[in-house]
Amino acid sequence: MEMGEVEIVRSGERVGTLAYQSAVLEGVLLTPAEEGSPDQAREPEGVTVVATTMLMSDGARSRLRDAFGPSYLVLDVADAPPTADVVLTHPVSHQLIGRWTVMFPRARILVTEILDEEFGLDVRGPVGRLMDAGADAYLPRRPVEQIAHDVHGYLASEGHQELGAGDAAALEIGRSDKT
């Protein structure tokens, strides 16, 4: 790494020194393994690979893996193969979501918020913050008629199906057009 100093002079008088260090990255570019090559990572047949994007301790990721069961492999996004089936992420920018759809073309991208005091995980997003501020429910985007149906269902259940902090909620996850 290149380092150096530059003397700063004003009106002929030395007023200081500016130290600098090059920020150029050095390394080797690795290309992805070719389909079917021996270097390509292979997942066991019948296993659903879940890539998590949120910062988690090994214990938290292990607990999540146990909760999914033996037919799931839960990995950090940095360790996940491009053939991952699911990307589990906290609310992030649409650019980052777009990047993950390129990195994991077959994966379903699922956005979630996590609050787990045991593992020190507090990964709230805009919905969690709204619920913490006093909102009673979150209804995902739907056509107008479906919103009315969902509001009626929420009111009929006396608020027991809201997606809120500490409440058990049944969330229907719709299928996307990805195959």
C-alpha positions, 0 to 999 in steps of 0.5 A, spaced: 500 500 500 502 506 498 503 511 503 506 518 503 505 525 506 504 532 503 506 539 506 501 544 506 503 551 505 499 558 506 503 564 504 509 561 504 509 558 511 508 551 513 501 550 516 501 542 516 502 536 513 497 531 510 498 524 510 495 519 505 494 512 504 492 508 498 485 505 498 486 501 492 484 494 493 489 488 491 487 481 490 485 476 485 479 476 481 475 469 482 470 467 477 464 463 478 465 455 477 462 452 471 456 448 471 458 441 473 465 443 475 468 439 481 469 446 484 461 448 484 458 447 491 453 442 491 447 441 496 444 434 498 438 432 494 431 435 497 434 440 501 432 447 501 437 452 502 436 458 505 441 464 505 440 469 511 442 476 510 442 479 517 447 479 522 446 473 526 451 469 531 452 462 530 447 460 535 442 464 532 443 461 525 443 454 529 437 455 532 433 458 526 436 451 522 433 447 528 427 450 527 426 449 519 428 442 520 432 437 517 430 438 510 433 445 510 440 448 510 441 455 513 447 459 511 449 466 511 448 469 504 456 470 503 456 462 504 450 461 500 451 458 493 447 461 487 442 455 487 439 457 494 432 457 494 430 462 499 433 469 501 431 471 508 432 478 509 430 484 513 427 490 510 433 493 505 433 498 499 430 495 493 437 496 489 440 490 494 433 486 493 435 487 486 442 485 487 440 478 490 435 476 485 441 477 480 446 473 485 440 468 487 436 467 480 432 461 483 431 464 490 424 467 493 426 473 496 422 473 503 423 480 507 422 479 515 423 483 521 426 479 527 426 480 535 429 475 539 432 477 546 435 471 547 440 472 541 440 479 542 437 480 535 433 486 534 432 487 526 426 491 525 424 495 519 419 500 517 413 495 519 416 493 526 417 501 527 410 503 526 407 497 530 411 499 536 409 506 535 402 504 536 399 501 529 394 495 530 395 491 524 399 491 517 396 489 511 400 487 505 398 490 499 392 487 495 387 489 491 381 494 494 376 489 495 381 484 498 383 490 503 376 490 505 376 483 506 382 483 510 380 489 514 373 485 516 377 479 518 381 483 522 376 486 526 372 480 526 378 476 530 378 482 535 385 484 533 388 477 534 391 476 527 395 483 527 402 482 525 405 486 531 410 485 536 409 479 541 403 477 537 403 470 534 400 471 527 399 467 521 402 470 514 400 468 508 406 468 503 403 468 496 407 465 490 411 469 486 412 468 478 419 466 479 420 458 478 
